[in-house]
Amino acid sequence: MQASLNQFAAADAALIAISVDSVEQNRKLATDLKLTFPLLSDPELKTIDAYGVRHRGGNNGRDIARPATFIIDREGIIRWRNLAENVRLRPRPEQILQELARIP
């Protein structure tokens, strides 16, 4: 995703990641992977629950976010989503950009 940030910006889209991890854990991950898009922390799973993507007991018995990708328009309407069954099978940037192009 990081390598495609310019393409997302050209499509007038912003990339944001949300996880149950702490601010410190996300900061370390962003530094280690040289990520420049926001990694938001949701340790209380409020946003994760609002989007219905809680995976109960997903990490050594700890609830985490199910791998999911959403395209949300400026009005807050979900225009597209991808709910992955496998953490390694997420949509490629090209697929997300194609979906963005379909939104009027």
C-alpha positions in Angstrom: 0.0 0.0 0.0 2.8 2.4 0.9 4.2 2.1 -2.7 0.8 3.1 -4.1 0.2 6.2 -2.0 0.7 8.5 -4.9 -1.9 6.6 -6.9 -4.4 6.8 -4.0 -3.8 10.5 -3.7 -4.4 10.9 -7.5 -7.7 9.2 -7.0 -8.5 11.7 -4.2 -8.3 8.9 -1.6 -6.6 8.6 1.7 -5.2 5.4 3.2 -5.7 4.8 7.0 -5.1 1.7 8.9 -6.7 0.8 12.2 -5.7 -1.9 14.7 -6.1 -2.9 18.3 -2.4 -2.3 18.8 -1.2 0.5 21.0 0.0 3.8 19.7 3.6 2.7 20.6 3.3 -0.5 18.7 1.8 1.2 15.7 4.6 3.9 15.8 7.2 1.1 15.9 5.6 -0.7 13.0 5.3 2.5 10.9 9.0 3.2 11.6 10.1 -0.3 10.9 8.2 -0.5 7.6 8.7 3.2 6.7 5.0 3.8 6.5 3.8 7.3 6.0 0.0 6.8 6.2 -1.7 6.9 9.5 -1.9 3.8 11.7 -4.6 4.4 14.2 -5.0 2.6 17.5 -8.3 1.2 18.7 -7.4 -0.9 21.7 -11.0 -0.7 23.0 -12.3 -1.9 19.6 -14.9 0.9 19.3 -14.3 1.6 15.6 -13.6 -2.1 14.9 -17.0 -3.0 16.4 -18.7 -0.1 14.6 -17.6 -1.7 11.3 -18.4 -5.3 12.5 -14.9 -6.6 12.0 -14.0 -7.9 15.5 -12.3 -11.3 15.4 -12.9 -12.8 18.8 -10.0 -14.7 20.2 -8.0 -14.0 17.1 -4.6 -13.4 18.6 -3.8 -15.9 21.4 -7.3 -15.4 22.8 -7.2 -11.7 22.4 -9.8 -10.0 20.2 -8.4 -8.3 17.2 -9.7 -6.7 14.0 -10.5 -9.1 11.1 -8.6 -8.1 8.0 -10.9 -5.7 6.2 -10.6 -2.9 3.6 -13.3 -0.2 3.2 -13.8 2.6 0.7 -15.8 5.3 2.5 -17.0 8.3 0.6 -17.0 11.9 1.9 -20.5 11.5 3.3 -19.4 8.5 5.4 -21.1 5.9 3.1 -19.4 2.6 2.7 -19.0 2.2 -1.1 -17.0 -1.0 -1.1 -15.6 -3.5 1.4 -13.4 -6.5 1.4 -13.5 -8.9 4.4 -10.6 -11.2 4.2 -10.8 -14.7 5.6 -7.0 -15.0 5.6 -4.6 -12.2 6.7 -2.4 -13.0 3.8 -5.2 -12.6 1.2 -5.9 -8.9 1.1 -6.9 -6.9 -1.9 -4.0 -5.5 -3.9 -3.7 -1.7 -4.4 -4.7 -2.2 -8.0 -8.0 -3.8 -7.0 -8.8 -1.0 -4.6 -7.9 1.7 -7.2 -10.3 -0.1 -9.7 -13.1 0.1 -7.1 -12.3 3.7 -6.4 -12.6 4.5 -10.1 -16.1 3.0 -10.2 -17.4 5.4 -7.6 -19.2 8.4 -9.1 
